[in-house]
């Protein structure tokens, strides 16, 4: 819609296609993307609960309890709003600080979580370009290291990613339950971490 010959133009929003700017992808693509994003959200919640579990079950001497408790509440509050990368770091530290953990290859597992975090940022923050002839799309995304994401993503990629993230979340849960603790928020077996 032209406003003034000398001043510029405005978008005619009423003329845009239905579901703009997502109209070029089919609904199955967006459903798959939404499921991956939701699974990443579940992973973040799972990490926060695991951090709670590992920090709540660490043993302290009588002299250390008051100071540890005063630091514990702010740490737990941060887990409610921390992004995935920070949650992974906090989880790793909580596991390392708990001598009763039973994770054999912690650093390898943390590396897997960090790799997943990188793709999460692309999927959640990328601007999706039109699909190619194979129904794959390269999202416009540049990370903090100025690396441009160039991989075309299709439904199969999204479904595989969703399964992988689900597996990671399950492994985080197992890291708690393997110690004999019930995973917080579940009704699974194990000793309850904290009775209110």
Order of alpha helices (4+ residues) and beta strands (2+ residues): beta-beta-alpha-alpha-alpha-alpha-beta-beta-alpha
